[in-house]
Amino acid sequence: MIIKHIFDYLIMSYTFVICLSYLILGLVSATILINHNRKSQFADYHIIHSSPFAPTISIIAPAYNESKTIVDNIRALLALHYNIFEVIIVNDGSTDDSIDKVIKEYELEKVDYFVNPIIPTKEIKGVYRSQNKAFTNLTVIDKINGGKADALNAGLNVSKYDYFLAIDVDSVIDPIALLKLIKPIIEASDKKVIATGGAVRIVNSCNVNNGNIVNIEIPRNFWAKFQILEYTRAFLMGRIAWSKLNGLLLVSGALGLFDKKIAIECGGYSNETVGEDMELVVRMRRHMYERKIKHEVVYIPDPLCWTEVPETIKTLSRQRNRWTRGTMGTLFMHKKVFFNPKYGSMGMIGYPYWFFFEWLAPLIEFSGIVYFAIMAITGHVNWSYFILLLAFIYLFAVAFSFFSILYEELTFHKYYKRLQILKLFLTAIIEPFFYHQMTVFWAIKGNIAYWMGEKGWGVMERFEFKKR
């Protein structure tokens, strides 16, 4: 019985701490959002756009079997509002007709191009440039498949500008995203901004024309609806606060702007983990801390990127498995950071939070489920206590989702129809009953896969954007 009481106390304490942390992050994020929206009303991005002194940017977009959307997405990247930038598409050994479509659409021809192999990558079969003067800032690399990290490194080797934007080629990016991402870098004074990232939203079921969203819709797909809530909570109510606390460990792989010089000094993207985006941020931050250089990673709450999410359980399971393995790989590779004051707020706040509440949370929750099942079978469950705790967790989860939806509407108002908001609220009410349990199960599978040595990304299914 003593063991039971200890376990009950630990579970209750952990639940209280994790709910309290979410509440604090939510309140901090809300305060920042209010201030951000107030300042944004007076921001003039045309000054950056027209300035010849604005930092130059290389956009690097790895592509693997993206035939359905690649032509439109390249067109959207080329139309971004910025003074000096280049677009580098890295065809990472696609087995479909992606490269053929791009060559035909953009009038590409293979050129003699010296590639400086600063970072080792798989063999580059060819570099292509357009014969059409309208596409002079487009470069396409065709290489042997080596994975996303390898493709990004190949793009880094070819890139010629000071900063680089890593983006998924199947994403739809806001036309002024570069201006918003570079702004914190230009404005930095006492700290060097080594990376910036923006909010990511879900493009499924939206109307897209020539790589631009013309009408935003709630996904019709059941699984995609749940992911809207996940993305809103993570980006709107989580990363904003972590940026303010200077404890941010992750810039989304779908959209992240980095200081190229520092990234190359750190060795580029690692092929040792499938969480290459998170691992690079942690390694760059370690690099700066170890050299005692004041720095920060800035998160911009504006929805700057819209990305496709899985619509089947099979694909969603693969993705979450990979996310878990990526998190574990980064945490274990940089275990030296854990509660190490040498690494400032990243070591004392950011890393421990990810360790206890991002990685361990599903394991602890699963252990709690197993423990409850054993207690129920043996007749040792305090049902009043259990129902009370379950009701508290459920109501807190729904309230937190409601809170994030409301702040989305009060700030950026991307879902402008009442029916859309109602659908999100209903999804939030349903989510804790079974979708959350599935994410826990996928995280457990990811843990097992990691210890079994699984390295692959898994196949991600793609669809053609709905056009209007």
Beta strands, then each sheet from edge to edge (+ up, - down):
strand 1: 57-63
strand 2: 85-92
strand 3: 108-111
strand 4: 124-130
strand 5: 138-143
strand 6: 163-167
strand 7: 172-173
strand 8: 192-202
strand 9: 207-209
strand 10: 212-215
strand 11: 255-259
strand 12: 295-307
sheet 1: 3+ 4- 5+ 2+ 1+ 6+ 11- 8+ 12+ 7-
sheet 2: 9+ 10-
end
